[in-house]
Amino acid sequence: MSGKKSYEIPPEARAQVMAGLALAWDGQWFLKVNDKFGWDTAAEINIRTRHAFARIEMRSTLTALGKKKADTLQDALEVWQSYFRMFGADRGVFAGDYAIEGDTLTVTVHKCAAREGAKRARLEKDIQACLTCERLWDIWFSALLPDHDINQETIARMGFGDPACSFRVTAKAK
C-alpha cells in the first residue's frame, strides 16, 4: 500500500453500482450509435445485441446457480427473477407481476428502466425497448428451458400507449 487512504465499497453497494453502470453503458451506447447512424440503425443493432446478451444473461445465471437448465417453467421464472433481483429489480429498475397456469407464464410489466431512459433522452422515438421485448422473453426462456419449445405472445406495450406491457410465454416440452 502507498500509505494513502484505502476505500472499500461494501458488497451490496457494489451490486447497485454495477447494475447502474450497466444500464448507463447500454443507454450511452444507444445514444452514440443514434447520433452517428440514426435511430433506425441504432434500434436494429440494439435489438440484435440485446437478444444475444439475453442468452448470455440466462446461461451465466444458470452457471452461477450451479444449474445446466431450469427444471420447469416455474423454476425458469425463479432463475430469471434471481437474475433481475441481482440486477436491481428490487430497486425499481423493473417492476412486474407473474402468473403461471399450466405451461403458460403471463407477465405484466409496470415499470421498465429501458423505456424510462429512452423517454428521458427525448429521442425522435422512445420505443426501442419495446422493439427489443418483441422476442426477449422467448430468448430468455429458450436459454433457461432448452428442451422446450418456447413461444412468446406480446399482448400490450407501454411504448405503444398501453398502461402496462403484457406478454404470454408458453413452454411446451419437446
N, C-alpha and C positions, 0 to 999 in steps of 0.2 A: 504494500500500500504506500501511497505517496505522502501520507500524513494528513491529507485533506479529508474533509468530512465525507463519509460514505452513506449513500441513501439506499434504502431497500424498499421497494414497492410491495405492499402486502399482496399475497396471492389473490384474494378476492378483488382487489383493485386492479391487478394485472389483467384479469379476465375482462373486466369492464373496459379498460383502456384498449386492449387488443381488439375487442368487438367493435368499439367505436372507431378505431383506426381502420379496421377492415371496411366498415361502411363508408368512411370518408375516402379511402383509397378508391373504392368502387365508384363513388359519386364523382370524384375528381377525374378519374379515368374517362367516364362517360362524358363529362363536360369538355374535356380536352379533345376527345375524338369528335364531339359535336362541333366544337369551334373550328377544327381543321377540315373535317369532311362532311359536315352537315348532319342533321338529325336522323334522316333515313339510314345512312351508313352506320352512325353510332348505335342506333336501335338494333339494326341487324347484327352487328358484331357483339353487342351486349347480350342479345338473346342467345347466340351461339356460345359465347363464353360462359354465361350463367348456367346454361344447360350442361356444359362439360363440367363445370365446377360442382353442380348438384350431385353428380355421380361421385366425385371426389369427396364431398362432404359426408355422404352417407357411408361410403366404404371406409373412410377414416374413422367415423363414429363407431361403426361396427367393430373395427380393429381395436379401438380404444376400450370398447366394452368386452373384448375377448370373444366376439361372435363372428361367424362367417356370413350369416344371413339372419334375418328375422324369422321367428318360428311361425307366426301367424300375422294377420292384418293388425290385430290389437298390439302384438309385440312390435311390429313395424312402426306403428304410431308412437309407442313408448320410446323406441330408439330415436325416432325423429324428434320427439319432444325433448329428449335428453340433449340432443344437439342444440336445439333452439333455447333451452334453458342456459346452456353454456354460452351461447352467443348473445344472450340478452333479452330473450322473450319476457323474462320476469321483470325487466326494467323498462318495459313499454316499447321495445323495438318492434314487437309483433304481438297482436292480441287476437285470439280466435277461440271458437268453440268446435268441438268434435263429437260426432256420434257414429257408432258402428252398428249396423244391422246386417247380420249375415256376412256376406263378402263385400259389403259396401261401406265405405267411410264417407261421411258428409262433413265438409269443412266449411265453416263460416268465419271469414276474416273481418275483424272490426277495425284493426289498425295495421298499417303497413308502412314501415320506415322508408322503404324504397319509394313508394308513391309520395309520401310526405316530403321527402328530399327533392323529388322531381318538381313538386309544386313550388317549393321554396326557391328552386333555381330559376323559375319563371322562363322555362324553355318554350319554344313555339308549340310543343305538345308535351304533356306530362303523363303519357300513358305507357312509357317503355316498361315500367314494372308490370303493368297489366299484360303487355305483349309477351313478356318473359314467362308469366304464370300460365299462359295458354297450354303449356306442356310440362311445367315444372313439377307438379305433384306426380304426374306419370313417371317422370325421370327419377325423382326421389324414391318412390315406392318400387319401381322396377329394380333399382340398385339394392333395396332392402329385401325384396322378395323375388330373387332371380328365377325361381321355379314357378312363378305365377305369371299369367297374362294380366297386365295392368292396363286399365282404361280410365282416362280422366275425362270428365264432362264439366265444362265451365258453365255455371248456371247464372252467375251475376258478377259484375266487376265495378268497383267504386270508380275507377277511372273513366267508365262509360256511363256514369250517372246513377248507378245503383247505390243504395245506402250501405251495403257491405259486399264483399266478394264471397262467392259461394262456389264450391267445387264438389263433385261427387267422384270418388275414386273407387273403382271396382277391381278386386283382386281375385282371380279365379285360378285355382291350381291347374298346372299344365297336365 
